[in-house]
Amino acid sequence: MRTDLFDFDLPEHRIALRPVKPRDAARLLIVRPRAQPLYEDRLIRDLPEFLQRGDIVVVNDTKVMAARLHGRRIGRGDREPSIEATLVKRLDGSHWNALVRPAKRLVPGDVVRFGAEGRVCFLEQLDAIVEAKAEGGEVTLAFAFHGPVLDQALAERGDMPLPPYIAGRRAADEGDRSDYQTMFAREEGSVAAPTAGLHFTPALVEALRERGVGLERVTLHVGRGTFLPVKSEDTSGHHMEAEWGSVSAATAAALNAARGAGGRIVAVGSTALRLVESAAAGDGTLSAFSGETALFITPGYRFRAVDGMLTNFHLPRSTLFMLVSAFCGLDVMRRAYAHAIANGYRFYSYGDACLLFRSAPDSD
């Protein structure tokens, strides 16, 4: 499909720079392609009203790393230019792929020393050697430490990797260390938050439990590719970067049992949805899954297992807007976003959310 079909105008003031508090006070747009009214304006805390006993919500329990580092190049002349690195993919216990700025300041063999200004660190310095450099500012960094020691050093020195549309307007701060992490976070490995999960609170989870709605966890470590705009003129020309995920045998069994009893699977976020769909057979039966997925969902995709999804409002021309358009229909979602913009909804990672119910198969 033509990429420009997924474009729309968004006023800059609709981009949320901070989340609302409490988290479940964010607004929620209900979108039901097969019902009237098509749209309904509610709050996140109203979510249980739209689910029924036997449904299961699936959340992503990945934990966001403090993946943005600030340092300087050392050992090559008197000047030590500042370097910013954002870790994007772990290669092994001591190696990471990272995006660096300014990339022109680095060549293979350079050493970057990441500082600890303003932090109390158990190690005074953290050095990394640039082992390789690719196009687009991506480098391979070999850190001087390995495994848990490296993880702790990164956590102490790093900032939360806020997306560009926030980071370009304000610096990350200590508040983001909790704001940009879901209550379910336990498996560290993401360089971006599964943002739909940011809306959940213990009170909301308890209200779902009282409603008879189950909750299952999956893990998908979110990479930068999920949020990159599609630059090709046609969606067929876009390459989706692989991300690692897992669905346990117990979770697969619980979801199969719920579907067999007439319950619905409601994915919290596009990451959970893509992972569940990756673990599903053609008839919707789920199996345990562990590995990488690069599933790119666009209109025409036939959903196997997921019946509903809770998701934030996404970037124009993004793979995420393409996914929700596949789920509800492109015309439905274009009208939904126009409604949200006209009615003051807040967009993107710290913004509001919508609850989507899947369109009929012949209108995907």
C-alpha positions in Angstrom: 0.0 0.0 0.0 1.1 3.6 -0.5 2.7 5.0 2.6 1.1 8.4 2.2 -2.3 6.8 2.9 -1.2 6.7 6.5 -0.3 10.3 6.8 -2.2 12.9 8.8 -1.6 16.3 10.3 -1.0 16.6 14.0 -0.7 19.9 15.8 2.5 20.0 17.9 0.6 21.0 21.1 -1.2 17.6 21.0 2.1 15.8 21.8 2.2 15.0 25.5 5.5 15.8 27.2 4.5 14.4 30.6 2.0 11.7 31.6 -1.2 12.5 33.5 -1.3 11.3 37.1 -2.7 9.1 38.3 -2.0 6.9 35.3 -5.5 5.6 34.9 -6.9 9.2 34.7 -5.7 9.4 31.1 -8.5 9.6 28.4 -9.7 6.5 26.6 -11.3 6.6 23.1 -13.4 3.5 22.5 -13.4 2.4 18.8 -16.0 -0.2 17.7 -16.1 -0.7 13.9 -19.0 -3.0 14.1 -21.2 -1.1 16.6 -22.9 2.2 17.2 -21.8 4.7 18.4 -18.5 4.1 16.5 -16.6 6.2 19.1 -17.0 6.9 22.8 -15.0 9.2 25.0 -14.1 7.7 28.4 -11.2 7.3 30.8 -8.7 4.5 31.3 -10.2 3.6 34.6 -13.4 2.8 32.7 -11.6 0.0 30.9 -13.2 -2.9 32.9 -16.7 -1.8 31.7 -15.8 -2.7 28.1 -14.5 -6.2 28.9 -16.3 -9.2 30.1 -15.8 -12.2 32.4 -13.5 -14.7 30.7 -11.5 -12.1 28.7 -7.8 -11.9 29.2 -5.6 -8.8 28.8 -2.0 -9.5 27.7 0.7 -7.1 29.0 4.3 -6.8 28.0 6.5 -7.1 31.1 9.7 -5.9 29.5 11.7 -3.3 31.4 13.2 -0.2 29.8 16.9 0.3 30.2 18.5 3.6 31.0 19.9 3.4 27.5 21.0 7.0 26.7 24.6 7.7 27.7 26.7 10.8 27.7 30.5 10.7 27.4 33.5 11.9 25.5 36.0 10.5 23.1 39.4 10.1 24.7 43.0 9.2 23.7 43.1 10.9 20.3 44.7 14.3 20.7 44.0 17.0 23.3 40.4 17.6 22.3 37.8 15.3 23.9 34.5 15.9 22.0 31.2 15.1 23.7 29.5 11.9 22.5 25.9 10.9 23.1 25.1 7.2 22.6 21.7 5.4 22.7 22.0 1.7 23.1 19.7 -0.1 20.7 20.5 -3.8 20.7 22.5 -6.1 23.0 24.8 -8.4 21.1 26.3 -10.3 24.1 27.4 -9.7 27.7 29.7 -6.7 26.8 28.8 -5.7 23.3 26.0 -3.3 22.2 24.9 -1.7 19.0 24.3 2.0 19.6 23.3 5.1 17.8 25.9 7.9 18.4 25.9 11.6 17.9 27.9 13.1 16.4 28.9 10.0 14.5 31.5 11.8 12.5 33.6 12.2 15.6 34.2 8.4 15.9 36.1 5.8 14.0 36.7 2.1 14.8 39.3 1.9 17.5 38.2 5.0 19.4 37.6 4.9 23.1 34.5 6.6 24.5 34.4 7.3 28.3 31.0 7.6 29.7 30.9 9.8 32.7 28.9 9.9 36.0 28.3 13.6 36.5 25.6 14.1 39.0 25.4 10.4 39.9 26.9 8.3 42.7 28.4 5.4 40.8 30.2 2.3 42.1 32.7 2.7 39.3 34.3 6.0 38.5 34.4 5.5 34.7 33.0 3.3 32.0 34.9 2.9 28.8 33.9 1.4 25.5 35.8 0.7 22.3 34.2 1.5 19.0 34.6 -1.9 17.2 32.7 -1.1 14.1 30.8 1.7 12.4 27.9 1.5 10.0 25.9 4.0 8.1 23.3 6.2 9.9 25.4 6.7 13.0 25.3 3.2 14.3 28.3 1.7 16.0 29.3 -1.5 17.8 30.5 -0.7 21.3 32.7 -3.2 23.3 32.4 -2.2 27.0 35.1 -2.8 29.5 32.7 -4.6 31.8 30.5 -7.6 31.3 27.2 -9.0 32.4 25.6 -7.8 35.6 28.5 -5.4 36.4 28.0 -3.7 33.0 24.2 -3.6 33.5 24.6 -1.8 36.9 27.1 0.6 35.4 24.7 1.5 32.6 21.8 1.9 34.9 23.7 4.3 37.1 25.0 6.4 34.2 22.2 6.3 31.7 19.1 8.3 31.2 15.7 7.0 30.0 15.7 6.9 26.2 12.7 9.2 25.7 11.5 9.3 22.1 12.7 12.1 19.8 9.4 14.0 19.9 9.8 14.4 23.7 13.6 14.5 24.0 13.7 17.2 21.4 11.7 19.5 23.6 13.0 18.7 27.1 15.7 16.7 28.7 15.0 13.4 30.5 15.0 13.7 34.3 14.6 11.5 37.4 10.8 11.6 37.0 11.1 9.7 33.7 12.8 6.8 35.5 9.4 5.9 36.9 7.1 7.6 34.4 8.6 5.7 31.5 8.3 2.3 33.1 5.2 0.2 33.4 4.0 -1.4 36.6 4.6 -4.8 35.0 8.3 -4.2 34.1 10.6 -7.0 35.3 12.6 -8.3 32.3 15.2 -5.7 31.3 16.0 -5.3 27.7 13.9 -2.6 26.0 15.2 0.7 24.6 11.6 2.1 24.5 8.6 1.6 26.6 5.6 -0.5 25.7 3.6 2.6 26.2 0.0 1.3 26.4 1.1 -0.4 29.7 2.0 2.9 31.2 -1.7 3.5 31.9 -2.1 0.6 34.3 -2.3 1.0 38.1 -2.8 -1.6 40.9 -6.3 -0.2 41.3 -7.1 -0.8 37.6 -5.7 -4.3 37.7 -7.8 -5.1 40.8 -10.9 -3.8 39.0 -10.2 -6.0 36.1 -9.8 -9.0 38.4 -13.1 -8.3 40.1 -14.7 -8.1 36.7 -13.5 -11.6 36.0 -10.9 -10.5 33.5 -7.6 -12.4 33.5 -4.1 -11.0 33.0 -1.2 -12.7 31.4 2.3 -11.5 30.8 4.5 -11.9 27.7 7.9 -10.4 27.1 9.0 -8.4 24.0 12.1 -6.3 24.2 11.1 -3.1 22.3 13.7 -1.9 19.8 14.0 1.3 17.9 12.5 -0.2 14.8 9.0 -0.3 16.3 8.8 3.5 16.3 10.7 4.4 13.1 8.7 6.1 10.3 8.3 4.2 7.1 10.4 6.1 4.5 9.7 4.0 1.5 6.9 5.1 -0.8 5.2 1.7 -0.5 4.8 -0.3 2.6 6.3 -3.3 0.8 9.6 -1.6 0.8 9.9 -1.2 4.5 12.1 -3.6 6.5 10.9 -4.3 10.1 13.8 -4.7 12.5 13.6 -8.0 14.5 12.9 -7.9 18.3 13.3 -10.7 20.8 10.2 -12.0 22.6 8.9 -14.9 24.5 5.5 -16.5 25.4 5.6 -19.1 28.0 3.8 -22.5 27.7 1.6 -21.6 30.7 0.5 -18.3 29.1 -0.2 -19.9 25.7 -2.3 -22.6 27.5 -4.2 -19.9 29.4 -5.0 -17.9 26.3 -6.1 -21.1 24.4 -8.4 -22.0 27.3 -9.9 -18.5 27.3 -10.5 -18.6 23.6 -12.0 -22.1 23.8 -14.5 -20.8 26.5 -15.5 -17.8 24.4 -13.3 -15.2 26.0 -11.5 -12.6 24.1 -7.8 -11.8 24.0 -7.1 -8.1 24.5 -3.5 -7.1 23.8 -2.1 -4.1 25.8 0.0 -2.4 23.1 1.3 -3.2 19.7 4.2 -5.1 21.1 2.0 -7.6 23.0 -0.2 -7.9 19.9 2.6 -8.7 17.5 4.1 -11.2 19.8 0.8 -13.1 20.4 0.2 -13.1 16.7 3.7 -14.4 16.1 3.1 -17.3 18.5 -0.3 -18.2 17.0 -1.0 -20.8 14.3 -3.3 -20.2 11.4 -6.3 -21.3 13.5 -5.4 -19.0 16.4 -4.0 -21.7 18.6 -1.1 -20.4 20.6 2.1 -22.3 21.4 5.1 -21.4 23.5 7.4 -19.0 21.7 11.0 -17.8 22.2 12.9 -15.9 19.6 12.9 -12.9 17.3 9.9 -11.6 15.5 9.8 -9.0 12.7 6.1 -9.2 12.0 5.0 -6.2 10.1 1.2 -5.8 10.1 -0.5 -3.7 7.5 -4.1 -3.6 6.1 -4.9 -7.0 4.6 -3.3 -9.0 7.4 -5.6 -11.6 8.9 -5.5 -11.6 12.7 -5.2 -15.0 14.2 -5.7 -14.6 17.9 -6.2 -11.0 19.2 -9.7 -9.6 19.4 -9.0 -6.2 21.0 -6.2 -4.0 21.8 -5.4 -1.0 24.1 -2.9 1.3 22.4 -1.7 4.9 22.5 -2.0 7.3 19.6 0.8 6.9 17.1 3.0 8.8 14.6 1.9 9.5 11.1 3.3 7.0 8.5 4.5 4.7 11.3 4.3 1.0 11.4 2.1 1.4 14.5 -0.5 3.5 12.7 -0.5 0.9 9.9 -1.1 -1.9 12.5 -4.1 -0.2 14.1 -5.4 0.5 10.6 -5.2 -3.2 9.8 -7.0 -3.9 13.0 -10.0 -1.6 12.6 -9.8 -0.4 9.0 -7.9 2.6 7.6 -10.9 4.8 7.2 -12.1 4.0 10.7 -8.8 4.9 12.2 -8.3 8.1 10.2 -11.7 9.2 11.5 -10.8 8.1 15.0 -7.6 10.2 15.0 -9.4 13.2 13.5 -11.9 12.9 16.4 -9.1 12.6 18.9 -7.3 15.7 17.6 -10.5 17.7 17.5 -11.4 16.7 21.0 -8.1 17.4 22.7 -6.6 13.9 23.2 -2.9 13.8 24.0 -0.7 11.8 21.6 2.3 9.5 21.7 4.2 7.8 24.6 2.9 10.0 27.4 -0.5 10.6 25.9 -3.9 9.1 26.0 -5.1 5.7 24.7 -7.8 4.1 22.6 -9.4 0.7 23.0 -9.9 -1.0 19.7 -12.2 -3.8 18.7 -11.3 -5.7 15.5 -13.2 -5.0 12.3 -15.0 -7.7 10.4 -12.4 -9.7 8.3 -13.8 -8.4 5.0 -13.1 -4.8 6.0 -9.6 -5.2 7.3 
